[in-house]
Amino acid sequence: MPRHHAVLPTVLLALVLAGPVSAQTVGISIPAWVEGSSCAVPPKFEATLNNKPVPVTAQLGPGSDQIILVVFDLVGDLALIQAAQQAVIAEIAKLPPNAWAALLRDQDGLHVLADPGADRQPLIKAIRSLPHSGAPGLLETVPSALALADAVLRKAPVRVSVLYLTDGSIYSYREDYTNPVINQSDPHDLSRRFPGALVQEKISNLISDIGSLEAPLFVVHVNSRQDRLNLIYQNGLEALADATGGKTSLCRSVAEIPEAVSAVFARMSSGWRVTLEFPSKLHFNTQIHLSAPCHDEAQRLTWRTHFHPKGG
């Protein structure tokens, strides 16, 4: 059977190759959510960058065009995989006509299996026929998935999110993240004291690598584990998603999977894309603050709070 190659879908490729962005304005898009608002009118966002006001040049909210890149990283228990597949299919069926989903798989690199489109049957068929073998690929492919989403964001007025469905154990990766004891006879060997150091270093490097990318990352881990190294890994996934303004959900049973998937689709659909005009030269670890006054009261917001420019 021929292997799917890591090529961009036709729709996404056209957007990515649409031409260079004007160098006169540096626009950065930040994901944001209005939590429990009672305001009768849509919010009008205001922003500061390192405590200095910056213009909000555009804002897209719930109901505007949306693309979701769904990445399957499921290689373990068949019952968990089938529950995740059915949950994703159910949520895709609920999406409005102006919301499109693409399907990707990350074993042996990132591969596009179904393009976004109005006809969702090819996507659903591809989800149902996904293979369930291989090693986890999330840590290796998440920069590529976010870069793809970022390319679309920078070329089109559309909200874009990346969703990983994963069941991976840190022990199952092809790369060894277990920080094995180097000197078995030395009780003071540092690898004994810091067994999660390699995982934490990997997560730290990934957060740095994706710091200049704009799309939010969401992760649903359908097989949460409680051993020490996997807890460090799962905490790392939470930190990775948080850095982009997204979120990680951990499932401890099959019964929790549909609710977690439903919640993350609702979160992606209710998000805002707020575009800010940044100065052309940004400092490392740029801090962002958003507000959206509603009459005399500020609405309760959550948003991506930091941005790490390339070379910063």
C-alpha positions as CSV (number, residue, x, y, z in Angstrom):
1,M,0.0,0.0,0.0
2,P,1.5,3.4,-0.9
3,R,2.4,5.7,2.0
4,H,0.7,9.0,2.4
5,H,3.3,11.8,1.9
6,A,3.5,14.8,4.1
7,V,2.0,17.2,1.5
8,L,-0.3,20.1,2.2
9,P,-3.9,19.8,1.3
10,T,-4.8,21.7,-1.9
11,V,-6.9,24.3,0.0
12,L,-4.1,24.9,2.6
13,L,-1.4,24.9,0.0
14,A,-3.1,27.7,-1.9
15,L,-3.4,29.8,1.2
16,V,0.2,29.2,2.2
17,L,1.6,30.1,-1.2
18,A,-0.7,33.2,-1.6
19,G,2.3,35.5,-1.4
20,P,4.4,37.3,1.2
21,V,2.9,39.2,4.1
22,S,3.5,43.0,3.9
23,A,6.6,43.9,5.9
24,Q,5.1,47.3,6.9
25,T,2.9,45.9,9.6
26,V,3.7,43.0,12.0
27,G,0.3,41.4,12.9
28,I,0.2,38.8,15.6
29,S,-2.9,36.7,16.2
30,I,-3.7,35.7,19.8
31,P,-6.4,33.1,20.7
32,A,-8.8,34.4,23.4
33,W,-12.0,33.4,25.1
34,V,-14.8,35.4,26.6
35,E,-15.9,33.4,29.7
36,G,-19.5,33.6,30.9
37,S,-20.2,37.0,29.4
38,S,-23.6,38.7,30.0
39,C,-22.8,41.6,27.7
40,A,-25.4,42.2,25.1
41,V,-23.0,43.4,22.4
42,P,-19.9,41.6,21.0
43,P,-16.7,42.5,22.8
44,K,-14.3,45.1,21.4
45,F,-10.9,44.0,22.5
46,E,-8.1,46.3,23.8
47,A,-4.5,45.2,24.2
48,T,-1.2,46.0,25.7
49,L,2.2,44.7,24.9
50,N,4.6,44.8,27.8
51,N,2.3,47.3,29.5
52,K,2.1,49.6,26.4
53,P,-1.1,49.9,24.3
54,V,-1.1,48.3,20.9
55,P,-3.8,48.5,18.2
56,V,-6.2,45.6,17.7
57,T,-6.4,45.4,13.9
58,A,-8.9,42.6,13.6
59,Q,-11.0,40.2,15.6
60,L,-12.8,37.0,14.6
61,G,-15.2,35.4,17.0
62,P,-17.4,32.3,17.4
63,G,-19.3,31.7,14.2
64,S,-16.6,33.0,11.9
65,D,-14.7,30.7,9.5
66,Q,-12.7,28.0,11.2
67,I,-10.2,25.2,10.3
68,I,-9.3,22.4,12.7
69,L,-6.3,20.2,12.0
70,V,-7.0,16.9,13.8
71,V,-3.9,14.8,14.3
72,F,-4.3,11.2,15.4
73,D,-1.5,9.8,17.6
74,L,-3.3,6.7,18.7
75,V,-1.3,3.4,18.7
76,G,-2.5,1.4,21.8
77,D,-5.7,0.0,23.3
78,L,-8.3,-0.6,20.6
79,A,-11.2,0.3,22.9
80,L,-9.7,3.7,23.7
81,I,-8.9,4.3,20.0
82,Q,-12.5,3.4,18.9
83,A,-14.0,5.6,21.6
84,A,-11.8,8.5,20.4
85,Q,-12.6,8.0,16.8
86,Q,-16.4,7.9,17.4
87,A,-16.2,11.0,19.6
88,V,-14.3,13.0,17.0
89,I,-16.7,11.8,14.2
90,A,-19.7,12.9,16.3
91,E,-18.2,16.4,16.9
92,I,-17.2,16.8,13.3
93,A,-20.8,16.1,12.3
94,K,-21.9,19.0,14.5
95,L,-19.7,21.6,13.0
96,P,-21.4,24.3,11.0
97,P,-20.9,24.6,7.2
98,N,-18.1,27.3,7.6
99,A,-16.0,25.1,9.9
100,W,-13.7,22.6,8.2
101,A,-11.6,19.8,9.6
102,A,-8.5,18.1,8.1
103,L,-7.1,14.8,9.3
104,L,-3.5,14.1,9.8
105,R,-1.5,11.2,11.3
106,D,1.9,11.5,12.9
107,Q,3.5,8.1,12.8
108,D,6.9,8.2,10.9
109,G,6.3,11.9,10.3
110,L,3.3,14.1,9.7
111,H,1.0,12.9,7.0
112,V,-2.2,14.5,5.6
113,L,-4.9,11.9,5.2
114,A,-8.0,14.0,4.5
115,D,-8.3,17.6,3.3
116,P,-10.8,20.0,4.7
117,G,-13.9,20.3,2.7
118,A,-17.7,20.7,2.6
119,D,-18.1,16.9,2.1
120,R,-17.2,15.3,5.4
121,Q,-17.7,11.7,4.3
122,P,-14.1,11.3,3.1
123,L,-12.8,12.6,6.4
124,I,-15.1,10.4,8.4
125,K,-14.1,7.4,6.3
126,A,-10.4,8.1,6.8
127,I,-10.9,8.4,10.6
128,R,-12.6,5.0,10.7
129,S,-9.9,3.3,8.6
130,L,-6.9,4.7,10.5
131,P,-4.2,2.1,11.4
132,H,-3.4,1.6,15.0
133,S,0.2,0.6,15.0
134,G,3.5,2.4,15.4
135,A,5.1,4.6,18.0
136,P,3.9,7.9,19.4
137,G,4.9,10.9,17.3
138,L,3.5,13.9,19.1
139,L,6.8,15.3,20.4
140,E,8.4,14.9,17.0
141,T,5.6,16.4,14.9
142,V,3.9,19.1,16.9
143,P,6.1,21.9,15.5
144,S,5.3,20.9,12.0
145,A,1.5,20.7,12.7
146,L,1.6,24.1,14.3
147,A,3.7,25.6,11.5
148,L,1.1,24.3,9.0
149,A,-1.7,25.9,11.0
150,D,0.4,29.1,11.4
151,A,0.9,29.4,7.6
152,V,-2.9,29.3,7.1
153,L,-3.4,31.8,9.9
154,R,-1.0,34.3,8.3
155,K,-2.7,34.1,4.9
156,A,-6.4,34.0,5.6
157,P,-9.1,35.5,7.8
158,V,-9.9,32.3,9.5
159,R,-9.6,30.8,13.0
160,V,-7.2,27.8,13.1
161,S,-6.6,25.2,15.8
162,V,-4.5,22.1,16.1
163,L,-6.0,19.1,18.0
164,Y,-3.9,16.0,18.9
165,L,-5.7,12.8,20.0
166,T,-3.0,10.7,21.7
167,D,-2.7,7.7,23.9
168,G,1.1,7.6,24.0
169,S,3.3,6.5,26.8
170,I,6.7,8.2,27.2
171,Y,8.2,4.8,27.2
172,S,6.9,4.0,23.7
173,Y,8.6,6.8,21.8
174,R,11.4,5.7,19.4
175,E,13.7,8.2,21.1
176,D,14.6,7.1,24.7
177,Y,13.4,9.7,27.1
178,T,13.9,7.6,30.2
179,N,17.2,9.2,31.2
180,P,18.7,5.7,32.1
181,V,21.2,5.4,34.9
182,I,24.6,5.9,33.5
183,N,26.7,4.4,36.3
184,Q,24.9,1.6,38.0
185,S,27.5,1.4,40.8
186,D,27.4,5.2,41.6
187,P,24.5,6.1,44.0
188,H,25.2,9.7,43.4
189,D,24.7,9.5,39.6
190,L,22.5,12.5,38.7
191,S,20.4,10.4,36.4
192,R,19.1,8.6,39.5
193,R,17.9,11.9,40.9
194,F,16.4,13.5,37.8
195,P,14.7,10.6,35.9
196,G,12.5,13.1,34.0
197,A,15.2,15.5,32.9
198,L,15.2,14.4,29.3
199,V,11.4,14.8,29.0
200,Q,11.5,18.2,30.6
201,E,14.3,19.3,28.4
202,K,12.4,18.2,25.3
203,I,9.3,20.0,26.4
204,S,11.3,23.2,27.2
205,N,12.9,23.1,23.7
206,L,9.5,22.6,22.0
207,I,8.0,25.5,23.9
208,S,10.9,27.6,22.6
209,D,10.6,26.3,19.1
210,I,6.8,27.0,18.8
211,G,7.0,30.3,20.7
212,S,6.6,32.4,17.5
213,L,3.7,30.4,16.1
214,E,0.2,31.6,16.6
215,A,-2.3,28.7,16.4
216,P,-3.5,27.2,19.7
217,L,-2.7,23.6,20.4
218,F,-5.2,21.3,22.1
219,V,-4.4,17.8,23.3
220,V,-6.7,15.0,24.4
221,H,-4.8,12.2,26.0
222,V,-7.1,9.3,26.2
223,N,-4.9,7.0,28.3
224,S,-3.6,9.0,31.3
225,R,-1.0,7.1,33.3
226,Q,0.1,7.6,36.9
227,D,3.7,6.4,36.9
228,R,6.3,9.1,37.7
229,L,7.8,9.5,34.2
230,N,4.4,9.6,32.4
231,L,3.1,12.1,34.9
232,I,6.1,14.3,34.0
233,Y,5.3,13.8,30.3
234,Q,1.7,14.6,30.7
235,N,2.5,17.7,32.7
236,G,4.7,18.6,29.8
237,L,1.9,18.3,27.4
238,E,-0.2,20.6,29.5
239,A,2.7,23.1,29.5
240,L,3.1,22.8,25.8
241,A,-0.6,23.5,25.1
242,D,-0.8,26.3,27.7
243,A,2.1,28.1,26.0
244,T,0.0,28.5,22.8
245,G,-3.2,29.5,24.6
246,G,-4.6,26.0,24.2
247,K,-5.4,23.2,26.6
248,T,-4.7,19.5,27.4
249,S,-7.3,17.1,28.7
250,L,-6.4,13.8,30.3
251,C,-8.8,10.8,30.3
252,R,-8.5,8.1,32.9
253,S,-11.2,5.8,31.4
254,V,-13.1,5.1,28.2
255,A,-16.2,6.8,29.6
256,E,-14.3,10.1,29.9
257,I,-13.3,10.3,26.3
258,P,-16.5,11.6,24.6
259,E,-16.9,14.3,27.2
260,A,-13.3,15.4,26.8
261,V,-13.5,15.5,23.0
262,S,-16.8,17.4,23.1
263,A,-15.4,19.9,25.5
264,V,-12.3,20.6,23.4
265,F,-14.4,21.0,20.2
266,A,-16.6,23.5,22.1
267,R,-13.5,25.3,23.3
268,M,-12.0,25.6,19.8
269,S,-15.4,26.8,18.3
270,S,-15.9,29.4,21.0
271,G,-12.5,31.0,20.6
272,W,-11.6,34.4,19.2
273,R,-8.8,35.3,17.0
274,V,-7.5,38.7,18.0
275,T,-4.9,40.3,15.8
276,L,-2.6,42.9,17.3
277,E,-0.2,45.3,15.6
278,F,3.2,44.6,17.1
279,P,6.4,46.7,16.6
280,S,8.7,45.1,14.0
281,K,11.3,44.3,16.7
282,L,10.0,42.3,19.6
283,H,11.7,41.5,22.8
284,F,12.0,37.9,24.0
285,N,9.2,36.7,26.2
286,T,6.7,39.4,25.1
287,Q,3.8,39.8,27.6
288,I,0.3,40.4,26.3
289,H,-2.7,41.7,28.1
290,L,-6.2,41.8,26.7
291,S,-9.3,43.5,28.0
292,A,-12.8,43.9,26.6
293,P,-14.9,46.5,28.5
294,C,-18.6,45.9,28.6
295,H,-20.3,49.1,29.7
296,D,-18.7,49.9,33.0
297,E,-17.4,46.4,33.7
298,A,-14.6,44.3,32.2
299,Q,-15.5,40.9,30.8
300,R,-13.8,37.9,32.1
301,L,-11.3,36.8,29.5
302,T,-8.6,34.1,29.0
303,W,-6.0,34.5,26.3
304,R,-2.5,33.6,25.3
305,T,-0.4,35.7,27.5
306,H,3.1,35.4,26.0
307,F,4.7,35.4,22.6
308,H,8.3,34.5,21.8
309,P,9.5,36.0,18.6
310,K,12.1,34.2,16.5
311,G,15.5,35.3,17.3
312,G,14.3,37.0,20.5
